[in-house]
Amino acid sequence: MTIELISVLHGVGSNGKTSTLKKLCEFLIKNDDQCKNDIIVKQGKNEYTCDKSAYTPPSGDISIVIKVGISVDIEINIGIGTSGDNPYNITNNFNFFKKHNCSIVFCATKSTGESINYFYEKLLPTVKKAVVLPFYKYKTSEAKKDKFNEQLAQRILLVTKLQWNNLNENNSQIKF
């Protein structure tokens, strides 16, 4: 299966991309009634399935697949990958998402160097549509970062839903 839509956050290291994508995972899992029970998580070489009610985000980088019902008869898999520091990690994420037939992918990559170059040259040509979101370092207190990342994750999800619906405008059954 081809990844139809990708939303990529790119920016310098240690500025909140991973935290924001983890907030996106939590939001989809906990607040979206369309989210099905089984979630597939990959951390390092370990891959496991857990029930959405038992999910807690592990520390460090993750790849996760969430099944979402977008209509009575249609479900899609959404992949979220936080590790984008180098081409090896990016390739591992994409192989994992392809293995689990993800239609939509959210991921992170550095804004300069080999990871973003690899992303543009090797991966973007393989997807139908891409949303590239520059991620800038922001200055806020530690207390406000969590809420900021949560709000940003919700906005990223909204933009991606709009792009998905535009991509599928001729097929009302697969609106997200």
Accessible surface in RSA format (square Angstrom, percent):
REM  Atomic radii and reference values for relative SASA: ProtOr
REM  Chains: A
REM  Algorithm: Lee & Richards
REM  Probe-radius: 1.40
REM  Slices: 20
REM RES _ NUM      All-atoms   Total-Side   Main-Chain    Non-polar    All polar
REM                ABS   REL    ABS   REL    ABS   REL    ABS   REL    ABS   REL
RES MET A   1   136.03  70.4  69.63  46.1  66.40 158.1  83.14  70.7  52.90  70.1
RES THR A   2    68.22  48.5  59.15  60.0   9.08  21.6  26.67  35.8  41.55  62.8
RES ILE A   3     1.97   1.1   1.17   0.9   0.80   1.9   1.17   0.8   0.80   2.2
RES GLU A   4    26.76  15.4  26.76  20.2   0.00   0.0   2.09   4.0  24.67  20.1
RES LEU A   5     0.00   0.0   0.00   0.0   0.00   0.0   0.00   0.0   0.00   0.0
RES ILE A   6     0.83   0.5   0.83   0.6   0.00   0.0   0.83   0.6   0.00   0.0
RES SER A   7     0.00   0.0   0.00   0.0   0.00   0.0   0.00   0.0   0.00   0.0
RES VAL A   8     0.00   0.0   0.00   0.0   0.00   0.0   0.00   0.0   0.00   0.0
RES LEU A   9     0.20   0.1   0.20   0.1   0.00   0.0   0.20   0.1   0.00   0.0
RES HIS A  10    34.01  18.6  33.17  23.1   0.83   2.1  26.25  27.1   7.75   9.0
RES GLY A  11     3.14   3.9   0.00   N/A   3.14   3.9   3.14   8.6   0.00   0.0
RES VAL A  12    81.41  53.6  77.62  70.3   3.78   9.1  80.54  70.0   0.87   2.4
RES GLY A  13    28.83  35.5   0.00   N/A  28.83  35.5  14.91  40.9  13.92  31.2
RES SER A  14   113.10  95.6  71.94  96.0  41.15  94.8  49.35 105.1  63.74  89.3
RES ASN A  15     9.90   6.8   0.06   0.1   9.84  23.7   7.24  17.4   2.66   2.6
RES GLY A  16    17.13  21.1   0.00   N/A  17.13  21.1  10.12  27.8   7.00  15.7
RES LYS A  17    18.10   8.8  16.56  10.2   1.54   3.7  11.23  10.1   6.87   7.3
RES THR A  18    43.30  30.8  41.21  41.8   2.09   5.0  27.64  37.1  15.66  23.7
RES SER A  19    53.48  45.2  48.50  64.7   4.98  11.5  14.91  31.7  38.57  54.0
RES THR A  20     0.31   0.2   0.31   0.3   0.00   0.0   0.31   0.4   0.00   0.0
RES LEU A  21     0.25   0.1   0.25   0.2   0.00   0.0   0.25   0.2   0.00   0.0
RES LYS A  22    26.97  13.2  26.97  16.5   0.00   0.0  16.46  14.8  10.51  11.2
RES LYS A  23    33.11  16.2  31.64  19.4   1.47   3.5  12.03  10.8  21.08  22.5
RES LEU A  24     0.91   0.5   0.91   0.7   0.00   0.0   0.91   0.6   0.00   0.0
RES CYS A  25     0.00   0.0   0.00   0.0   0.00   0.0   0.00   0.0   0.00   0.0
RES GLU A  26    47.61  27.3  47.05  35.6   0.55   1.3   8.10  15.7  39.51  32.3
RES PHE A  27    52.60  26.3  50.07  31.0   2.53   6.6  52.34  31.7   0.26   0.8
RES LEU A  28     0.00   0.0   0.00   0.0   0.00   0.0   0.00   0.0   0.00   0.0
RES ILE A  29     3.09   1.8   0.83   0.6   2.26   5.4   0.83   0.6   2.26   6.1
RES LYS A  30   115.60  56.4  80.32  49.3  35.28  84.0  77.63  69.9  37.97  40.4
RES ASN A  31    95.82  66.1  63.58  61.4  32.24  77.6  18.17  43.7  77.65  75.1
RES ASP A  32    17.40  12.2  12.66  12.6   4.74  11.2   8.28  19.5   9.12   9.1
RES ASP A  33   145.53 101.9 116.70 116.2  28.83  68.2  38.37  90.3 107.16 106.9
RES GLN A  34    61.00  34.1  56.18  41.1   4.82  11.5  27.79  59.1  33.21  25.2
RES CYS A  35     5.32   4.0   0.00   0.0   5.32  12.5   0.00   0.0   5.32   5.7
RES LYS A  36    79.97  39.0  76.90  47.2   3.08   7.3  32.46  29.2  47.51  50.6
RES ASN A  37    88.52  61.0  82.91  80.1   5.61  13.5  15.17  36.5  73.35  70.9
RES ASP A  38    91.03  63.8  83.33  82.9   7.69  18.2  19.83  46.7  71.19  71.0
RES ILE A  39     0.10   0.1   0.10   0.1   0.00   0.0   0.10   0.1   0.00   0.0
RES ILE A  40    36.38  20.7  36.38  27.1   0.00   0.0  36.38  26.2   0.00   0.0
RES VAL A  41     0.00   0.0   0.00   0.0   0.00   0.0   0.00   0.0   0.00   0.0
RES LYS A  42    46.22  22.5  44.58  27.4   1.64   3.9  19.03  17.1  27.19  29.0
RES GLN A  43    55.81  31.2  52.62  38.5   3.19   7.6  20.63  43.9  35.18  26.7
RES GLY A  44    60.96  75.2   0.00   N/A  60.96  75.2  43.04 118.1  17.91  40.1
RES LYS A  45   193.39  94.3 163.50 100.3  29.88  71.1 112.86 101.6  80.53  85.8
RES ASN A  46   106.00  73.1 102.02  98.6   3.98   9.6  20.22  48.7  85.78  82.9
RES GLU A  47    70.23  40.3  39.48  29.9  30.75  73.2  20.28  39.2  49.96  40.8
RES TYR A  48    97.13  45.3  89.20  50.8   7.92  20.6  81.38  61.2  15.74  19.4
RES THR A  49    82.83  58.9  54.87  55.6  27.95  66.6  32.17  43.2  50.66  76.6
RES CYS A  50    26.81  20.3  19.71  22.0   7.10  16.7  24.24  61.4   2.57   2.8
RES ASP A  51    57.41  40.2  51.28  51.0   6.13  14.5  27.08  63.7  30.33  30.2
RES LYS A  52    48.14  23.5  46.85  28.7   1.28   3.1  30.14  27.1  18.00  19.2
RES SER A  53    98.32  83.1  62.31  83.2  36.01  83.0  51.87 110.4  46.46  65.1
RES ALA A  54    71.01  65.3  43.75  67.5  27.26  62.0  53.97  76.0  17.04  45.1
RES TYR A  55     5.47   2.6   2.35   1.3   3.12   8.1   3.69   2.8   1.78   2.2
RES THR A  56   105.64  75.1  96.04  97.4   9.60  22.9  66.42  89.2  39.21  59.3
RES PRO A  57    49.47  36.1  28.98  26.4  20.49  74.5  28.98  23.9  20.49 127.4
RES PRO A  58    25.02  18.2  14.32  13.1  10.70  38.9  24.07  19.9   0.95   5.9
RES SER A  59    97.87  82.7  81.68 109.0  16.19  37.3  52.79 112.4  45.08  63.2
RES GLY A  60    46.54  57.4   0.00   N/A  46.54  57.4  37.79 103.7   8.75  19.6
RES ASP A  61    60.42  42.3  47.99  47.8  12.43  29.4  14.55  34.2  45.87  45.7
RES ILE A  62     3.66   2.1   0.00   0.0   3.66   8.8   3.59   2.6   0.07   0.2
RES SER A  63     8.35   7.1   7.90  10.5   0.46   1.1   0.06   0.1   8.30  11.6
RES ILE A  64     0.00   0.0   0.00   0.0   0.00   0.0   0.00   0.0   0.00   0.0
RES VAL A  65     3.21   2.1   2.38   2.2   0.83   2.0   2.38   2.1   0.83   2.3
RES ILE A  66     0.06   0.0   0.06   0.0   0.00   0.0   0.06   0.0   0.00   0.0
RES LYS A  67    77.80  38.0  77.15  47.3   0.65   1.6  44.32  39.9  33.48  35.7
RES VAL A  68     0.00   0.0   0.00   0.0   0.00   0.0   0.00   0.0   0.00   0.0
RES GLY A  69     8.02   9.9   0.00   N/A   8.02   9.9   3.50   9.6   4.51  10.1
RES ILE A  70    14.94   8.5   0.00   0.0  14.94  36.0   0.77   0.6  14.18  38.5
RES SER A  71    46.93  39.7  22.79  30.4  24.15  55.6  35.79  76.2  11.15  15.6
RES VAL A  72   154.74 101.8 118.37 107.2  36.37  87.6 126.56 110.0  28.18  76.4
RES ASP A  73   121.81  85.3  85.36  85.0  36.45  86.2  32.20  75.8  89.61  89.4
RES ILE A  74    41.86  23.8  39.52  29.4   2.34   5.6  41.73  30.0   0.13   0.4
RES GLU A  75    87.80  50.4  61.83  46.8  25.97  61.8  20.03  38.7  67.78  55.3
RES ILE A  76    14.68   8.4   9.84   7.3   4.84  11.7  14.68  10.6   0.00   0.0
RES ASN A  77    20.52  14.1  18.99  18.3   1.53   3.7   0.97   2.3  19.55  18.9
RES ILE A  78     0.00   0.0   0.00   0.0   0.00   0.0   0.00   0.0   0.00   0.0
RES GLY A  79     0.00   0.0   0.00   N/A   0.00   0.0   0.00   0.0   0.00   0.0
RES ILE A  80     0.00   0.0   0.00   0.0   0.00   0.0   0.00   0.0   0.00   0.0
RES GLY A  81     0.04   0.0   0.00   N/A   0.04   0.0   0.00   0.0   0.04   0.1
RES THR A  82     5.04   3.6   0.00   0.0   5.04  12.0   0.00   0.0   5.04   7.6
RES SER A  83    18.12  15.3  17.39  23.2   0.72   1.7  13.30  28.3   4.82   6.8
RES GLY A  84     2.36   2.9   0.00   N/A   2.36   2.9   0.83   2.3   1.53   3.4
RES ASP A  85    78.25  54.8  63.60  63.3  14.65  34.7  12.83  30.2  65.43  65.2
RES ASN A  86    47.63  32.8  47.63  46.0   0.00   0.0  13.39  32.2  34.24  33.1
RES PRO A  87    32.07  23.4  31.64  28.8   0.43   1.6  32.07  26.5   0.00   0.0
RES TYR A  88   148.77  69.5 140.63  80.0   8.14  21.2 114.42  86.0  34.34  42.3
RES ASN A  89    37.87  26.1  35.17  34.0   2.69   6.5   2.49   6.0  35.38  34.2
RES ILE A  90     5.56   3.2   5.13   3.8   0.44   1.1   5.56   4.0   0.00   0.0
RES THR A  91    43.47  30.9  43.22  43.8   0.25   0.6  39.84  53.5   3.62   5.5
RES ASN A  92    47.41  32.7  45.95  44.4   1.47   3.5   9.32  22.4  38.09  36.8
RES ASN A  93     8.24   5.7   7.64   7.4   0.60   1.4   1.00   2.4   7.23   7.0
RES PHE A  94     3.74   1.9   3.74   2.3   0.00   0.0   3.74   2.3   0.00   0.0
RES ASN A  95    84.73  58.4  78.69  76.0   6.03  14.5  26.64  64.1  58.08  56.1
RES PHE A  96     6.43   3.2   2.17   1.3   4.26  11.1   5.70   3.5   0.73   2.1
RES PHE A  97     0.00   0.0   0.00   0.0   0.00   0.0   0.00   0.0   0.00   0.0
RES LYS A  98    82.16  40.1  74.22  45.5   7.94  18.9  41.76  37.6  40.40  43.0
RES LYS A  99   134.17  65.5 101.77  62.4  32.40  77.1  83.06  74.8  51.11  54.4
RES HIS A 100    29.95  16.4  25.08  17.4   4.86  12.4  19.31  19.9  10.63  12.4
RES ASN A 101    77.01  53.1  73.33  70.9   3.67   8.8  12.21  29.4  64.80  62.6
RES CYS A 102     0.83   0.6   0.00   0.0   0.83   1.9   0.00   0.0   0.83   0.9
RES SER A 103     2.60   2.2   2.60   3.5   0.00   0.0   0.00   0.0   2.60   3.6
RES ILE A 104     0.00   0.0   0.00   0.0   0.00   0.0   0.00   0.0   0.00   0.0
RES VAL A 105     0.00   0.0   0.00   0.0   0.00   0.0   0.00   0.0   0.00   0.0
RES PHE A 106     0.00   0.0   0.00   0.0   0.00   0.0   0.00   0.0   0.00   0.0
RES CYS A 107     5.21   3.9   5.21   5.8   0.00   0.0   2.72   6.9   2.49   2.7
RES ALA A 108     3.98   3.7   1.83   2.8   2.15   4.9   1.83   2.6   2.15   5.7
RES THR A 109     2.17   1.5   0.75   0.8   1.43   3.4   2.17   2.9   0.00   0.0
RES LYS A 110    68.85  33.6  68.68  42.1   0.17   0.4  24.68  22.2  44.17  47.1
RES SER A 111    33.39  28.2  18.90  25.2  14.49  33.4  12.99  27.7  20.41  28.6
RES THR A 112   107.57  76.5  96.88  98.2  10.69  25.5  68.48  92.0  39.09  59.1
RES GLY A 113    41.09  50.7   0.00   N/A  41.09  50.7  33.68  92.4   7.42  16.6
RES GLU A 114   113.56  65.2 102.26  77.4  11.30  26.9  41.82  80.9  71.74  58.6
RES SER A 115     1.87   1.6   1.26   1.7   0.61   1.4   0.16   0.3   1.71   2.4
RES ILE A 116    11.78   6.7  11.78   8.8   0.00   0.0  11.78   8.5   0.00   0.0
RES ASN A 117    78.23  53.9  76.49  73.9   1.74   4.2  12.38  29.8  65.85  63.6
RES TYR A 118    51.63  24.1  47.73  27.2   3.89  10.1  32.11  24.1  19.51  24.1
RES PHE A 119     1.30   0.6   1.30   0.8   0.00   0.0   1.30   0.8   0.00   0.0
RES TYR A 120    97.40  45.5  87.35  49.7  10.05  26.1  69.83  52.5  27.57  34.0
RES GLU A 121   121.46  69.7  99.62  75.4  21.84  52.0  41.34  80.0  80.12  65.4
RES LYS A 122   122.19  59.6 111.29  68.3  10.89  25.9  57.10  51.4  65.09  69.3
RES LEU A 123    14.08   7.8  13.74   9.8   0.34   0.8  14.03   9.9   0.05   0.1
RES LEU A 124    35.27  19.6  28.04  20.1   7.23  18.2  28.58  20.1   6.68  18.0
RES PRO A 125    97.80  71.3  56.76  51.7  41.04 149.2  69.38  57.3  28.42 176.7
RES THR A 126    59.85  42.6  43.16  43.8  16.68  39.8  50.30  67.6   9.54  14.4
RES VAL A 127    18.65  12.3   2.08   1.9  16.57  39.9   3.56   3.1  15.08  40.9
RES LYS A 128   135.27  66.0  98.18  60.2  37.09  88.3  62.71  56.4  72.56  77.3
RES LYS A 129    76.43  37.3  70.32  43.1   6.12  14.6  24.06  21.7  52.38  55.8
RES ALA A 130    36.85  33.9  10.83  16.7  26.02  59.2  10.83  15.3  26.02  68.9
RES VAL A 131    18.44  12.1  14.74  13.3   3.69   8.9  18.44  16.0   0.00   0.0
RES VAL A 132    48.43  31.9  26.27  23.8  22.17  53.4  26.27  22.8  22.17  60.1
RES LEU A 133    38.88  21.7  38.88  27.8   0.00   0.0  38.88  27.3   0.00   0.0
RES PRO A 134    69.32  50.5  53.23  48.5  16.09  58.5  53.23  44.0  16.09 100.0
RES PHE A 135    13.87   6.9   7.51   4.7   6.36  16.5   9.13   5.5   4.74  13.6
RES TYR A 136   164.98  77.0 153.81  87.5  11.16  29.1 122.08  91.7  42.89  52.9
RES LYS A 137   133.78  65.3 107.55  66.0  26.23  62.5  87.27  78.6  46.50  49.5
RES TYR A 138    43.94  20.5  29.24  16.6  14.70  38.2  31.98  24.0  11.96  14.7
RES LYS A 139   205.89 100.4 169.66 104.1  36.23  86.3 117.52 105.8  88.37  94.1
RES THR A 140    46.47  33.0  17.76  18.0  28.70  68.4  23.79  32.0  22.67  34.3
RES SER A 141    59.58  50.3  43.51  58.1  16.07  37.0  52.06 110.9   7.52  10.5
RES GLU A 142   134.46  77.2 118.81  89.9  15.65  37.3  68.03 131.6  66.43  54.2
RES ALA A 143    91.68  84.3  58.14  89.7  33.54  76.3  70.95  99.9  20.73  54.9
RES LYS A 144   135.18  65.9 133.06  81.6   2.12   5.1  77.22  69.5  57.96  61.7
RES LYS A 145    70.03  34.2  70.03  43.0   0.00   0.0  28.20  25.4  41.83  44.6
RES ASP A 146    79.47  55.7  76.29  75.9   3.18   7.5  29.31  69.0  50.16  50.0
RES LYS A 147   113.63  55.4 111.33  68.3   2.30   5.5  72.91  65.6  40.72  43.4
RES PHE A 148    73.62  36.8  71.21  44.1   2.41   6.3  72.67  44.1   0.94   2.7
RES ASN A 149     8.33   5.7   8.33   8.0   0.00   0.0   0.01   0.0   8.32   8.0
RES GLU A 150    54.29  31.2  54.10  40.9   0.18   0.4   9.62  18.6  44.67  36.5
RES GLN A 151    72.42  40.5  70.86  51.8   1.57   3.7  14.46  30.8  57.96  44.0
RES LEU A 152    40.85  22.8  40.68  29.1   0.18   0.4  40.69  28.6   0.17   0.5
RES ALA A 153     0.49   0.5   0.36   0.6   0.13   0.3   0.49   0.7   0.00   0.0
RES GLN A 154    64.91  36.3  59.24  43.3   5.67  13.5  13.73  29.2  51.18  38.8
RES ARG A 155   145.96  61.3 144.33  73.6   1.63   3.9  51.98  71.0  93.98  57.0
RES ILE A 156    10.12   5.8   8.96   6.7   1.15   2.8  10.05   7.2   0.06   0.2
RES LEU A 157     5.28   2.9   5.28   3.8   0.00   0.0   5.28   3.7   0.00   0.0
RES LEU A 158   104.92  58.4 103.12  73.8   1.81   4.5 104.60  73.5   0.33   0.9
RES VAL A 159    57.04  37.5  56.70  51.3   0.34   0.8  56.99  49.5   0.05   0.1
RES THR A 160     0.00   0.0   0.00   0.0   0.00   0.0   0.00   0.0   0.00   0.0
RES LYS A 161    51.31  25.0  51.31  31.5   0.00   0.0  15.39  13.8  35.92  38.3
RES LEU A 162    98.67  55.0  97.95  70.1   0.72   1.8  97.98  68.8   0.70   1.9
RES GLN A 163    43.47  24.3  43.47  31.8   0.00   0.0   1.31   2.8  42.16  32.0
RES TRP A 164     2.59   1.0   2.59   1.3   0.00   0.0   2.59   1.4   0.00   0.0
RES ASN A 165    35.88  24.7  35.06  33.9   0.83   2.0  12.45  30.0  23.44  22.7
RES ASN A 166    87.92  60.6  79.89  77.2   8.03  19.3  17.26  41.5  70.66  68.3
RES LEU A 167    56.96  31.7  27.19  19.5  29.77  74.8  32.77  23.0  24.19  65.1
RES ASN A 168    14.66  10.1  10.57  10.2   4.08   9.8   4.08   9.8  10.57  10.2
RES GLU A 169   120.05  68.9  98.77  74.7  21.28  50.7  21.93  42.4  98.12  80.1
RES ASN A 170   150.79 104.0 112.62 108.8  38.17  91.9  39.16  94.2 111.63 107.9
RES ASN A 171    64.02  44.1  60.65  58.6   3.37   8.1  19.67  47.3  44.35  42.9
RES SER A 172    92.69  78.3  73.65  98.3  19.04  43.9  41.97  89.4  50.72  71.1
RES GLN A 173   111.15  62.2 105.04  76.8   6.11  14.6  30.86  65.7  80.29  60.9
RES ILE A 174    31.90  18.2  31.90  23.8   0.00   0.0  31.90  23.0   0.00   0.0
RES LYS A 175    68.92  33.6  63.87  39.2   5.05  12.0  53.89  48.5  15.04  16.0
RES PHE A 176    24.37  12.2   0.00   0.0  24.37  63.4  12.57   7.6  11.80  33.8
END  Absolute sums over single chains surface
CHAIN  1 A     8940.9       7301.2       1639.7       4675.6       4265.3
END  Absolute sums over all chains
TOTAL          8940.9       7301.2       1639.7       4675.6       4265.3
